[in-house]
Amino acid sequence: MTAHIFNAHLDADYPATLSQFTITGILRDQLGWDGVVITDDMGMGAITQHYGFEMAAELAVVAGADILAYAINSADGFDPTIPARAFRVIKGLVESGVIPESRIDQSYRRIMRLKERLMR
């Protein structure tokens, strides 16, 4: 699970959850992790106050996160539309070519490998 921590020595622009350098560069490439990466709650102020919903979702997927976690019951109230909204945003990013379909396929394969291992 990623954290929304910011370390300018690792990435001068983005917190770990949104950092391609941190998730793909360090975690995956340098450390060799090919398992599922899940974000901390994408609705937390550290993310929403600086990046907004759509930009944060884009950055997290591009960074290498496989599952974006969203609390639908937060300090702002209950919002059951968040999962569908996140789906629409990511689908739109794929359809527009911002995120390649192959990137989504990578996450799908990691998630399915995890499910298969847990079902044994």
Contacts in CASP RR format, 6 or more apart in sequence:
PFRMAT RR
TARGET T0000
AUTHOR 0000-0000-0000
METHOD contacts of the structure
MODEL  1
MTAHIFNAHLDADYPATLSQFTITGILRDQLGWDGVVITDDMGMGAITQH
YGFEMAAELAVVAGADILAYAINSADGFDPTIPARAFRVIKGLVESGVIP
ESRIDQSYRRIMRLKERLMR
1 37 0 8 1.000
1 38 0 8 1.000
1 39 0 8 1.000
1 40 0 8 1.000
1 69 0 8 1.000
2 16 0 8 1.000
2 17 0 8 1.000
2 22 0 8 1.000
2 23 0 8 1.000
2 37 0 8 1.000
2 38 0 8 1.000
2 39 0 8 1.000
2 40 0 8 1.000
2 65 0 8 1.000
3 15 0 8 1.000
3 16 0 8 1.000
3 17 0 8 1.000
3 40 0 8 1.000
4 15 0 8 1.000
4 16 0 8 1.000
4 17 0 8 1.000
4 40 0 8 1.000
4 44 0 8 1.000
4 46 0 8 1.000
4 47 0 8 1.000
5 15 0 8 1.000
5 16 0 8 1.000
6 14 0 8 1.000
6 15 0 8 1.000
6 16 0 8 1.000
7 16 0 8 1.000
10 16 0 8 1.000
10 19 0 8 1.000
10 21 0 8 1.000
10 22 0 8 1.000
10 26 0 8 1.000
11 19 0 8 1.000
11 21 0 8 1.000
11 22 0 8 1.000
13 19 0 8 1.000
14 20 0 8 1.000
14 21 0 8 1.000
14 22 0 8 1.000
14 59 0 8 1.000
14 63 0 8 1.000
15 46 0 8 1.000
15 47 0 8 1.000
16 22 0 8 1.000
16 23 0 8 1.000
17 23 0 8 1.000
17 39 0 8 1.000
17 40 0 8 1.000
17 42 0 8 1.000
17 47 0 8 1.000
17 60 0 8 1.000
17 63 0 8 1.000
17 65 0 8 1.000
18 47 0 8 1.000
18 51 0 8 1.000
18 56 0 8 1.000
18 59 0 8 1.000
18 60 0 8 1.000
18 63 0 8 1.000
19 63 0 8 1.000
20 62 0 8 1.000
20 63 0 8 1.000
20 64 0 8 1.000
22 63 0 8 1.000
23 37 0 8 1.000
23 63 0 8 1.000
23 64 0 8 1.000
23 65 0 8 1.000
24 63 0 8 1.000
24 64 0 8 1.000
27 33 0 8 1.000
27 37 0 8 1.000
28 34 0 8 1.000
28 64 0 8 1.000
34 110 0 8 1.000
35 66 0 8 1.000
35 110 0 8 1.000
35 113 0 8 1.000
35 114 0 8 1.000
36 66 0 8 1.000
36 67 0 8 1.000
36 107 0 8 1.000
36 110 0 8 1.000
36 111 0 8 1.000
36 114 0 8 1.000
37 64 0 8 1.000
37 65 0 8 1.000
37 66 0 8 1.000
37 67 0 8 1.000
37 110 0 8 1.000
38 65 0 8 1.000
38 66 0 8 1.000
38 67 0 8 1.000
38 68 0 8 1.000
38 69 0 8 1.000
39 60 0 8 1.000
39 65 0 8 1.000
39 67 0 8 1.000
39 68 0 8 1.000
39 69 0 8 1.000
40 69 0 8 1.000
41 69 0 8 1.000
41 70 0 8 1.000
41 71 0 8 1.000
41 74 0 8 1.000
42 48 0 8 1.000
42 53 0 8 1.000
42 56 0 8 1.000
42 57 0 8 1.000
42 60 0 8 1.000
42 68 0 8 1.000
42 69 0 8 1.000
42 70 0 8 1.000
42 86 0 8 1.000
43 53 0 8 1.000
43 56 0 8 1.000
43 70 0 8 1.000
43 71 0 8 1.000
43 74 0 8 1.000
47 56 0 8 1.000
48 56 0 8 1.000
51 59 0 8 1.000
53 85 0 8 1.000
53 86 0 8 1.000
53 89 0 8 1.000
54 89 0 8 1.000
57 68 0 8 1.000
57 86 0 8 1.000
57 89 0 8 1.000
57 90 0 8 1.000
57 93 0 8 1.000
58 89 0 8 1.000
58 93 0 8 1.000
58 98 0 8 1.000
58 99 0 8 1.000
60 68 0 8 1.000
61 68 0 8 1.000
61 90 0 8 1.000
61 93 0 8 1.000
61 99 0 8 1.000
61 103 0 8 1.000
61 104 0 8 1.000
61 107 0 8 1.000
62 99 0 8 1.000
62 103 0 8 1.000
64 103 0 8 1.000
64 106 0 8 1.000
64 107 0 8 1.000
65 107 0 8 1.000
66 106 0 8 1.000
66 107 0 8 1.000
66 110 0 8 1.000
66 111 0 8 1.000
67 107 0 8 1.000
67 111 0 8 1.000
68 86 0 8 1.000
68 90 0 8 1.000
70 82 0 8 1.000
70 83 0 8 1.000
70 86 0 8 1.000
72 78 0 8 1.000
72 79 0 8 1.000
72 80 0 8 1.000
72 82 0 8 1.000
72 83 0 8 1.000
73 79 0 8 1.000
90 99 0 8 1.000
90 104 0 8 1.000
92 98 0 8 1.000
93 99 0 8 1.000
94 100 0 8 1.000
94 101 0 8 1.000
94 104 0 8 1.000
END
